[in-house]
C-alpha cells in the first residue's frame, strides 16, 4: 500500500459533506413582503439568527461550515487509513441536527432537513489563501522594517478578511452536489419532513449496531445521471470507543473503491 503522503498527491480527495436547510422559510419571509424590517419578517429573521448561531457553535477545524441564508454545509476530508473521521463526522452532523431541531421545536418552527453524503472532490484552489498570505507577509515586512508598531500590526492582522472562496473544499465537491440535489428533490423523492438522511455509501454492510435507521430511500436524478441511497437515521452512537463504534463504516479508500472500482485513484492507493 502506498503512503498517506503519496495518496494526498492525487488530484481528488474523498469528502464527507452535510447540507441542511430550514423547512418553510420561504413562506415565512414572503409574509414580510421580502422586507427584513417589515413586522411580518420579524419571526423569519429571528429564526435565521438562531440557525446561524447554532451552526457557528458546532463549527471547528474538523467541521468547517458555510452558511447560505437558510441553508448550511459542513465538510471534512476522510482518512485513507481509519474510519474514525467518518464516524466523527456523522456524529457531529447528527449533533448539529439535534441542536437545530430542539431550537425549532421550542419556537414552533417547522424544523430542518439534513443530508450527509460521501463523494469525490477536486483539490481546492489556493487563490484566497495566497491572497491572505500576501497580506500577512506585507504586515510582517512593515513591522520588521519599523514602518508600523507591533500594536498597529496586531490591529491590521485582526481586520484581515477573506472576500472570496471562504471554504474552497466545497468547490467541485460531488458529495456536496449529491446532498444538495437530494434535498432539492425533497418530498417528491420520498425525503419527507424534518429528518436526518445519511448516504448508504458510508456503510460497508447495512445499518451498523450503533445507529438506528429506517430502510433506505433510493434516489435518482435523471438529468444529472446521479444516483444514491439514503437512510433516514434517528440515532447515532456517541463518539468514544472508535474501534467498536466504527464497525461497518468505510474509510476514504473503501468509499473511493465503492464509487469507482476501476479508477486510478483506487488502484494507485491500494497498489
Rosetta silent file (secondary structure, phi, psi, omega in degrees, C-alpha in Angstrom):
SEQUENCE: XXXXXXXXXXXXXXXXXXXXXXXXXXXXXXXXXXXXXXXXXXXXXXXXXXXXXXXXXXXXXXXXXXXXXXXXXXXXXXXXXXXXXXXXXXXXXXXXXXXXXXXXXXXXXXXXXXXXXXXXXXXXXXXXXXXXXXXXXXXXXXXXXXXXXXXXXXXXXXXXXXXXXXXXXXXXXXXXXXXXXXXXXXXXXXXXXXXXXXXXXXXXXXXXXXXXXXXXXXXXXXXXXXXXXXXXXXXXXXXXXXXXXXXXXXXXXXXXXXXXXXXXXXXXXXX
SCORE:     score description
SCORE:     0.000 S_00000001
   1 L     0.000  139.956  179.969    0.000    0.000    0.000 S_00000001
   2 L   -75.225  164.060 -178.271    1.295    3.480   -0.818 S_00000001
   3 L   -72.897  162.171  176.534    1.929    6.046    1.888 S_00000001
   4 H   -61.536  -37.899 -179.312   -0.631    8.578    3.074 S_00000001
   5 H   -62.202  -41.395  179.550    1.583   11.363    1.687 S_00000001
   6 H   -66.795  -37.929  179.360    1.536    9.807   -1.780 S_00000001
   7 H   -61.831  -35.578 -178.112   -2.236    9.394   -1.621 S_00000001
   8 H   -66.660  -21.101 -177.959   -2.617   13.104   -0.896 S_00000001
   9 L   -75.867  -13.318  179.795   -0.874   13.970   -4.182 S_00000001
  10 L   -67.268  144.649 -173.360   -3.736   12.545   -6.206 S_00000001
  11 L   -73.550   13.247  172.676   -5.874   15.305   -7.773 S_00000001
  12 E  -146.126  153.872  179.270   -9.020   14.322   -5.879 S_00000001
  13 E  -120.272  169.257  173.431   -9.984   13.597   -2.295 S_00000001
  14 E  -105.292  123.171 -171.103  -12.836   11.724   -0.620 S_00000001
  15 E  -119.139  147.854  167.109  -15.089   14.137    1.199 S_00000001
  16 E  -110.734  134.436 -178.658  -17.981   13.959    3.629 S_00000001
  17 E  -135.591  138.774  167.033  -20.483   16.804    3.439 S_00000001
  18 E  -115.644  143.482  176.916  -23.686   17.585    5.271 S_00000001
  19 E  -129.762  129.847 -179.721  -26.237   20.030    3.929 S_00000001
  20 E  -133.300  140.236  172.297  -29.157   21.307    5.998 S_00000001
  21 E  -138.530  161.122 -175.648  -31.853   23.842    5.240 S_00000001
  22 E   -85.662  125.473  178.378  -34.841   25.254    7.079 S_00000001
  23 L   -72.618  138.469  174.277  -38.227   23.941    6.002 S_00000001
  24 L    73.588   10.663 -176.522  -40.854   26.538    5.200 S_00000001
  25 H   -69.394  -36.319  179.109  -38.505   29.502    5.439 S_00000001
  26 H   -58.416  -40.806  177.925  -39.522   30.908    2.056 S_00000001
  27 H   -64.107  -35.391 -179.810  -43.125   31.136    3.195 S_00000001
  28 H   -66.670  -44.978 -177.709  -42.084   32.986    6.335 S_00000001
  29 H   -73.363  -26.753  178.176  -40.130   35.694    4.516 S_00000001
  30 H   -67.239  -30.327  177.499  -42.850   36.069    1.900 S_00000001
  31 H   -63.893  -24.465  177.158  -45.264   37.046    4.689 S_00000001
  32 L   -95.235   12.668  178.774  -42.996   40.013    5.332 S_00000001
  33 L    64.636   24.225 -179.283  -43.002   41.034    1.698 S_00000001
  34 L    57.248   32.156  177.577  -39.292   40.132    1.453 S_00000001
  35 L  -118.329  112.131 -173.840  -38.521   43.232    3.504 S_00000001
  36 L   -64.205  -17.762  179.359  -36.296   42.438    6.520 S_00000001
  37 L   -99.523    3.323  176.577  -37.613   45.420    8.533 S_00000001
  38 L   -71.489  141.071  176.287  -41.258   44.562    7.963 S_00000001
  39 H   -54.966  -31.759  179.814  -43.114   43.422   11.109 S_00000001
  40 H   -70.455  -16.482 -179.760  -44.136   40.323    9.151 S_00000001
  41 H   -95.093   -4.589 -174.049  -40.479   39.356    8.675 S_00000001
  42 H   -57.476  -45.779 -177.873  -39.564   39.590   12.367 S_00000001
  43 H   -67.467  -37.813  179.413  -40.124   35.896   13.108 S_00000001
  44 H   -64.196  -41.685  178.898  -38.244   34.816    9.986 S_00000001
  45 H   -66.976  -40.821  176.448  -35.207   36.909   10.934 S_00000001
  46 H   -59.020  -42.919  179.694  -35.315   35.577   14.495 S_00000001
  47 H   -64.407  -42.142 -179.645  -35.346   32.036   13.111 S_00000001
  48 H   -64.498  -42.381  179.647  -32.445   32.754   10.772 S_00000001
  49 H   -63.696  -40.392  178.082  -30.327   34.259   13.551 S_00000001
  50 H   -64.020  -41.399  178.194  -30.939   31.228   15.766 S_00000001
  51 H   -60.118  -49.270 -179.450  -29.969   28.910   12.903 S_00000001
  52 H   -62.824  -39.411  179.000  -26.709   30.757   12.245 S_00000001
  53 H   -62.573  -43.271 -178.752  -25.838   30.800   15.942 S_00000001
  54 H   -65.634  -43.023  178.095  -26.319   27.040   16.248 S_00000001
  55 H   -61.621  -43.624  179.190  -24.213   26.319   13.159 S_00000001
  56 H   -60.213  -41.539 -178.319  -21.443   28.589   14.483 S_00000001
  57 H   -65.922  -23.346 -177.687  -21.462   26.827   17.857 S_00000001
  58 L  -102.007    8.912 -176.871  -20.946   23.450   16.172 S_00000001
  59 L   -97.655  142.026  170.143  -18.153   24.539   13.809 S_00000001
  60 E  -160.750 -169.051 -172.518  -14.431   23.900   14.232 S_00000001
  61 L   -64.368  -24.095  177.811  -11.343   22.850   12.254 S_00000001
  62 L  -102.052    5.845  178.902  -12.719   19.330   11.684 S_00000001
  63 E  -148.813   68.366 -176.300  -16.257   20.508   10.950 S_00000001
  64 E   -77.659  136.719 -173.451  -15.880   23.584    8.781 S_00000001
  65 E  -125.872  158.578  173.717  -19.147   25.215    7.796 S_00000001
  66 E  -138.394  122.868  178.387  -20.560   27.666    5.302 S_00000001
  67 E   -98.462  139.034  178.361  -23.969   29.276    5.803 S_00000001
  68 E  -129.335   83.074 -178.529  -26.063   30.379    2.830 S_00000001
  69 L    59.640 -108.487 -177.999  -29.052   32.223    4.249 S_00000001
  70 L   -96.850   17.106  176.175  -31.402   29.421    5.466 S_00000001
  71 E  -130.250  157.748  178.038  -29.021   26.612    4.459 S_00000001
  72 E  -149.423  145.924  176.663  -25.622   25.466    5.708 S_00000001
  73 E  -121.610  145.996  171.258  -22.960   22.991    4.618 S_00000001
  74 E  -127.413  147.894 -174.314  -20.219   21.306    6.645 S_00000001
  75 E  -139.630  147.612  169.365  -17.259   19.453    5.143 S_00000001
  76 E  -153.281  136.689  170.880  -14.413   17.135    6.109 S_00000001
  77 E   -77.399  137.739 -177.160  -11.939   15.097    4.082 S_00000001
  78 L   -89.692  163.906 -176.162  -11.953   11.474    5.235 S_00000001
  79 L   -90.536  141.990  176.172   -8.968    9.341    6.193 S_00000001
  80 L   -80.898  -13.249 -174.362   -7.486    6.629    3.984 S_00000001
  81 L  -110.317  -19.795 -174.262   -6.287    4.671    6.990 S_00000001
  82 L  -141.020  145.968  173.097   -9.084    4.926    9.555 S_00000001
  83 L   -87.636    1.060  179.458  -12.862    5.062    9.676 S_00000001
  84 H   -54.743  -52.047  178.602  -12.581    7.205   12.808 S_00000001
  85 H   -61.577  -29.113  176.448  -13.072   10.524   10.977 S_00000001
  86 H   -63.584  -48.476  178.778  -16.058    9.020    9.145 S_00000001
  87 H   -63.339  -41.990 -178.714  -17.759    8.200   12.436 S_00000001
  88 H   -62.262  -41.674 -179.329  -16.796   11.548   13.928 S_00000001
  89 H   -66.535  -43.550  178.239  -18.282   13.482   11.017 S_00000001
  90 H   -60.159  -44.359 -179.194  -21.553   11.546   11.116 S_00000001
  91 H   -65.868  -40.164  178.535  -21.815   12.059   14.872 S_00000001
  92 H   -64.516  -42.177  179.084  -21.009   15.773   14.593 S_00000001
  93 H   -62.813  -41.916 -179.391  -23.607   16.241   11.851 S_00000001
  94 H   -67.213  -35.971  177.323  -26.230   14.434   13.923 S_00000001
  95 H   -64.768  -42.853  176.427  -25.379   16.562   16.962 S_00000001
  96 H   -61.719  -44.318 -179.992  -25.837   19.744   14.890 S_00000001
  97 H   -60.879  -42.722  179.500  -29.123   18.398   13.548 S_00000001
  98 H   -62.875  -41.944  178.800  -30.336   17.621   17.075 S_00000001
  99 H   -65.065  -40.062  178.889  -29.489   21.100   18.350 S_00000001
 100 H   -64.614  -44.160 -178.725  -31.251   22.671   15.397 S_00000001
 101 H   -64.025  -38.308  179.171  -34.356   20.534   15.886 S_00000001
 102 H   -62.398  -42.464  177.851  -34.515   21.384   19.580 S_00000001
 103 H   -64.340  -43.765 -178.893  -34.427   25.097   18.773 S_00000001
 104 H   -63.165  -42.446 -179.267  -37.040   24.743   16.057 S_00000001
 105 H   -66.778  -40.554  179.501  -39.416   22.790   18.316 S_00000001
 106 H   -59.635  -33.784 -175.640  -39.071   25.282   21.184 S_00000001
 107 L   -98.731    1.883  179.511  -40.108   28.091   18.889 S_00000001
 108 L    72.540   27.379  179.678  -42.841   26.271   16.999 S_00000001
 109 L   -95.212  163.641 -171.410  -40.948   26.337   13.693 S_00000001
 110 L   -71.382  -16.225 -178.784  -41.104   23.572   11.036 S_00000001
 111 L    97.047  179.435  179.350  -37.568   22.206   11.565 S_00000001
 112 E  -121.576  164.115  175.898  -34.727   21.469    9.185 S_00000001
 113 E  -124.018  128.967 -176.561  -33.828   18.634    6.835 S_00000001
 114 E  -120.428  139.636  173.000  -30.242   17.378    6.658 S_00000001
 115 E  -121.259  134.130  174.969  -28.448   15.176    4.152 S_00000001
 116 E  -117.145  124.930 -174.150  -24.995   13.687    4.776 S_00000001
 117 E  -133.967  157.200  175.488  -23.212   12.391    1.682 S_00000001
 118 E  -116.641  148.354  178.531  -19.849   10.988    0.610 S_00000001
 119 E   179.595  174.066  176.119  -18.097   11.639   -2.681 S_00000001
 120 E   -76.843  154.370  167.574  -15.024   12.773   -4.523 S_00000001
 121 E  -139.807  148.113  172.411  -13.855   16.363   -4.607 S_00000001
 122 E   -74.213  154.203  175.981  -11.187   18.085   -6.678 S_00000001
 123 L   -63.090  137.034 -173.359   -8.330   19.672   -4.806 S_00000001
 124 L   -73.472  155.556  173.937   -9.323   23.226   -3.898 S_00000001
 125 L   -69.382  146.522  176.670   -7.935   26.418   -5.347 S_00000001
 126 L   -98.544   11.004 -171.591   -5.405   28.296   -3.191 S_00000001
 127 H   -56.432  -50.760 -178.089   -6.359   31.695   -4.601 S_00000001
 128 H   -68.544  -33.497  178.252   -7.965   33.085   -1.443 S_00000001
 129 H   -67.382  -40.291  179.477   -5.270   31.513    0.762 S_00000001
 130 H   -64.287  -38.526  177.344   -2.498   33.045   -1.337 S_00000001
 131 H   -62.314  -44.227  179.701   -4.106   36.490   -1.038 S_00000001
 132 H   -62.884  -41.092  179.079   -4.263   36.133    2.748 S_00000001
 133 H   -63.741  -37.505  177.520   -0.609   35.035    2.884 S_00000001
 134 H   -63.967  -41.914  179.340    0.388   38.090    0.835 S_00000001
 135 H   -64.062  -44.208  179.034   -1.481   40.378    3.225 S_00000001
 136 H   -64.783  -41.052  178.461    0.150   38.805    6.275 S_00000001
 137 H   -60.351  -38.113  178.170    3.560   38.998    4.598 S_00000001
 138 H   -64.031  -43.308  179.912    3.070   42.712    3.992 S_00000001
 139 H   -62.345  -47.294 -178.356    2.232   43.318    7.651 S_00000001
 140 H   -64.591  -38.036  179.425    5.260   41.346    8.885 S_00000001
 141 H   -64.619  -43.427  179.561    7.567   43.075    6.417 S_00000001
 142 H   -70.047  -32.135  176.362    6.483   46.572    7.504 S_00000001
 143 H   -66.881  -44.943 -179.507    6.725   45.557   11.160 S_00000001
 144 H   -64.395  -34.409 -179.646   10.266   44.287   10.692 S_00000001
 145 L   -80.407   -5.256  179.564   11.226   47.487    8.827 S_00000001
 146 L    80.258   13.105 -179.589    9.849   49.620   11.646 S_00000001
 147 L   -73.384  -34.374  177.610    7.206   51.216    9.452 S_00000001
 148 L  -126.785  157.024  178.981    4.423   50.143   11.824 S_00000001
 149 L   -84.618  164.205  175.412    4.368   49.375   15.531 S_00000001
 150 H   -56.730  -38.441  179.903    3.509   45.953   16.991 S_00000001
 151 H   -64.002  -41.449  178.082    0.149   47.346   18.119 S_00000001
 152 H   -65.649  -37.397  178.777   -0.612   48.558   14.590 S_00000001
 153 H   -63.607  -41.927  179.273    0.411   45.163   13.180 S_00000001
 154 H   -63.843  -43.185  179.708   -1.964   43.376   15.544 S_00000001
 155 H   -63.563  -42.104  178.875   -4.841   45.690   14.598 S_00000001
 156 H   -64.312  -44.454 -178.927   -4.214   45.203   10.873 S_00000001
 157 H   -62.759  -38.383 -178.931   -3.980   41.422   11.224 S_00000001
 158 H   -68.109  -23.997 -176.813   -7.213   41.340   13.229 S_00000001
 159 L   -93.488   -1.686 -179.899   -9.020   43.266   10.495 S_00000001
 160 L   -63.673  137.223  177.817   -7.975   40.998    7.617 S_00000001
 161 L  -129.707  145.893  172.271  -10.939   39.495    5.780 S_00000001
 162 L   -95.896  124.563 -175.184  -11.253   36.812    3.148 S_00000001
 163 L  -101.731   -5.685 -172.930  -13.547   38.025    0.412 S_00000001
 164 L  -144.032  137.775  169.272  -13.501   35.008   -1.872 S_00000001
 165 L    53.961   58.107 -173.832  -13.847   31.234   -1.623 S_00000001
 166 L   -72.293  -16.774  173.935  -14.033   31.031    2.164 S_00000001
 167 L  -136.139   76.789 -173.025  -14.473   27.238    2.102 S_00000001
 168 H   -61.030  -21.160 -179.568  -12.607   26.037   -1.019 S_00000001
 169 H   -66.179  -13.245  177.062  -13.173   22.376   -0.107 S_00000001
 170 H   -87.794   -7.966  179.018  -16.787   22.766   -1.267 S_00000001
 171 L   -78.270  137.795 -178.094  -15.714   23.657   -4.809 S_00000001
 172 L    48.720   42.349 -178.301  -16.026   20.767   -7.308 S_00000001
 173 E  -109.491  111.118 -171.407  -17.197   18.676   -4.352 S_00000001
 174 H   -89.088   -7.611  164.766  -19.567   15.972   -5.524 S_00000001
 175 H   -69.691  -42.448  176.657  -20.565   14.901   -2.032 S_00000001
 176 H   -62.225  -44.350  177.813  -21.962   18.434   -1.703 S_00000001
 177 H   -56.499  -47.428 -177.582  -23.650   18.090   -5.092 S_00000001
 178 H   -61.415  -47.594 -178.927  -25.294   14.832   -4.049 S_00000001
 179 H   -64.343  -42.554 -177.200  -26.581   16.182   -0.729 S_00000001
 180 H   -67.513  -43.737 -178.508  -27.842   19.427   -2.249 S_00000001
 181 H   -67.020  -39.927  177.920  -29.604   17.788   -5.203 S_00000001
 182 H   -63.135  -41.661  178.319  -31.282   15.197   -2.975 S_00000001
 183 H   -64.203  -40.045  179.491  -32.528   17.940   -0.664 S_00000001
 184 H   -63.344  -32.974  178.259  -33.840   19.919   -3.629 S_00000001
 185 H   -68.071  -35.799  172.596  -35.812   16.840   -4.741 S_00000001
 186 H    55.042 -139.410 -171.791  -37.429   16.747   -1.305 S_00000001
 187 H   -65.222  -26.888  179.928  -40.751   15.061   -0.682 S_00000001
 188 H   -67.839  -15.699  175.368  -41.340   14.155   -4.322 S_00000001
 189 H  -107.430   11.351  177.189  -38.415   11.723   -3.971 S_00000001
 190 L    95.179    1.710 -179.085  -39.548   10.388   -0.591 S_00000001
 191 L   -93.895   78.724 -173.337  -37.498   12.724    1.620 S_00000001
 192 L   -95.670  149.670  170.067  -40.344   13.998    3.735 S_00000001
 193 L    73.970 -178.870  179.771  -40.333   16.061    6.889 S_00000001
 194 L   -86.185   88.071 -172.877  -37.627   17.388    9.184 S_00000001
 195 L  -134.347  171.152 -176.174  -35.351   14.359    9.140 S_00000001
 196 E  -114.691  114.330 -175.372  -31.705   13.301    9.006 S_00000001
 197 E  -113.339  132.098 -176.755  -30.696   11.335    5.888 S_00000001
 198 E  -121.201  131.409  177.098  -27.345    9.557    5.521 S_00000001
 199 E   -57.249  126.486 -179.815  -25.751    8.284    2.320 S_00000001
 200 H   -65.824  -15.443 -179.807  -25.615    4.469    2.409 S_00000001
 201 H   -62.052  -22.588  178.959  -22.167    4.716    0.818 S_00000001
 202 H   -68.037  -19.564 -168.807  -20.678    5.336    4.276 S_00000001
 203 E  -110.604  137.788 -177.366  -21.555    1.801    5.392 S_00000001
 204 L   -77.772  -32.700 -174.569  -19.895   -1.471    4.412 S_00000001
 205 L  -154.853   71.877  176.011  -22.829   -3.768    5.165 S_00000001
 206 L    75.827 -165.006 -175.530  -26.129   -2.157    6.058 S_00000001
 207 L   -76.088  122.286  178.960  -27.053   -0.326    9.243 S_00000001
 208 L   -71.668  163.380 -173.863  -24.414   -0.757   11.996 S_00000001
 209 L   -66.797  -23.444 -177.111  -25.463   -1.693   15.521 S_00000001
 210 L   -88.657    8.105 -178.268  -24.668    1.759   16.945 S_00000001
 211 E  -131.830  142.534  175.219  -27.126    3.518   14.636 S_00000001
 212 E  -109.206  127.047 -177.023  -30.914    3.441   14.331 S_00000001
 213 E  -152.542  154.062  172.282  -32.326    3.891   10.856 S_00000001
 214 E   -85.992  177.339 -179.509  -35.239    3.019    8.630 S_00000001
 215 E   -63.179  153.458 -175.354  -34.903    1.296    5.297 S_00000001
 216 E   -66.916  150.912  175.037  -33.003    3.088    2.520 S_00000001
 217 E  -111.016  116.828  179.594  -34.637    5.503    0.094 S_00000001
 218 E   -76.332  138.637 -178.988  -33.318    5.193   -3.453 S_00000001
 219 E  -131.429  137.831  176.713  -32.722    8.475   -5.232 S_00000001
 220 E  -145.468  129.908  173.474  -32.003    9.184   -8.887 S_00000001
 221 E  -108.014  105.833 -174.752  -31.708   12.439  -10.784 S_00000001
 222 L   -64.197  -36.087 -178.005  -32.137   11.550  -14.457 S_00000001
 223 L   -64.110  -41.333 -179.084  -30.940   14.926  -15.701 S_00000001
 224 L   -91.570  -12.851 -174.111  -27.633   14.683  -13.853 S_00000001
 225 L    66.149   34.054 -175.472  -27.324   10.908  -14.004 S_00000001
 226 E  -107.829  124.365  179.192  -26.851   10.963  -10.238 S_00000001
 227 E  -125.193  147.305  177.869  -27.956    8.019   -8.102 S_00000001
 228 E  -161.033  170.241  175.747  -27.711    7.417   -4.369 S_00000001
 229 E  -135.285  126.381 -175.654  -29.414    5.673   -1.493 S_00000001
 230 E  -117.813  140.063  176.606  -30.115    7.474    1.791 S_00000001
 231 E   -99.900  126.892  171.152  -31.039    6.072    5.194 S_00000001
 232 E   -74.360  111.555 -171.901  -33.434    8.053    7.426 S_00000001
 233 E  -103.576  135.257  179.525  -31.462    7.994   10.700 S_00000001
 234 E  -114.375  -10.820  178.369  -32.980    8.561   14.136 S_00000001
 235 E  -160.001  142.250  175.846  -29.985    7.828   16.422 S_00000001
 236 E  -134.237  131.592  178.549  -26.185    7.650   16.206 S_00000001
 237 L   -60.618  144.326 -178.090  -23.933    6.333   18.941 S_00000001
 238 L   -68.792  147.659  174.822  -21.748    8.951   20.581 S_00000001
 239 L   -59.784  152.063 -179.258  -18.048    9.109   19.612 S_00000001
 240 L   166.628  -98.565  179.805  -15.788    7.361   22.061 S_00000001
 241 L   -77.754   83.398 -168.807  -14.620    3.764   21.687 S_00000001
 242 H   -64.309  -32.839  179.754  -13.880    4.208   17.992 S_00000001
 243 H   -60.408  -37.539  178.296  -12.674    0.662   17.363 S_00000001
 244 H   -80.661  -43.660 -174.778  -16.108   -0.600   18.367 S_00000001
 245 H   -65.316  -28.124 -174.237  -18.133    2.313   17.031 S_00000001
 246 L   -84.022   -0.950  179.372  -16.551    2.138   13.568 S_00000001
 247 L   -55.613  124.721  178.937  -17.649   -1.428   12.858 S_00000001
 248 L    89.629   -1.960  178.378  -19.320   -1.403    9.478 S_00000001
 249 E   -95.610  151.036  176.763  -18.065    2.058    8.457 S_00000001
 250 L   -99.738  145.543  169.719  -15.917    2.774    5.428 S_00000001
 251 L   -90.136 -175.486 -175.856  -12.797    4.911    5.344 S_00000001
 252 H   -62.201  -40.060 -179.831  -11.853    7.130    2.384 S_00000001
 253 H   -63.092  -45.348 -178.756  -10.125    4.333    0.495 S_00000001
 254 H   -66.481  -35.704  176.454  -13.103    1.989    0.816 S_00000001
 255 H   -67.383  -41.050 -179.575  -15.510    4.727   -0.256 S_00000001
 256 H   -63.192  -38.053  177.968  -13.341    5.539   -3.275 S_00000001
 257 H   -67.810  -39.980  178.261  -13.350    1.891   -4.351 S_00000001
 258 H   -64.780  -35.829  179.317  -17.138    1.707   -3.917 S_00000001
 259 H   -71.503  -41.444 -173.983  -17.525    4.861   -6.023 S_00000001
 260 L  -152.988   85.741 -176.449  -15.172    3.791   -8.807 S_00000001
 261 L   -61.779  -23.015 -175.536  -13.537    0.335   -8.597 S_00000001
 262 L   -99.554    1.892 -174.133  -11.602    0.859  -11.840 S_00000001
 263 L   -71.658  154.611  175.477  -10.234    4.336  -11.140 S_00000001
 264 H   -66.212  -27.578  176.638   -6.535    5.104  -10.996 S_00000001
 265 H   -59.809  -50.532 -177.508   -7.250    6.635   -7.589 S_00000001
 266 H   -66.107  -45.562 -175.447   -8.399    3.300   -6.169 S_00000001
 267 H   -71.868  -34.363 -179.307   -5.714    1.225   -7.838 S_00000001
 268 H   -70.106  -35.218 -178.675   -2.871    3.650   -7.041 S_00000001
 269 H   -76.225  -31.300 -177.114   -3.749    3.809   -3.353 S_00000001
 270 H   -90.771  -10.291 -176.326   -4.171    0.060   -2.976 S_00000001
 271 L   -73.633    0.000    0.000   -1.106   -0.966   -5.008 S_00000001
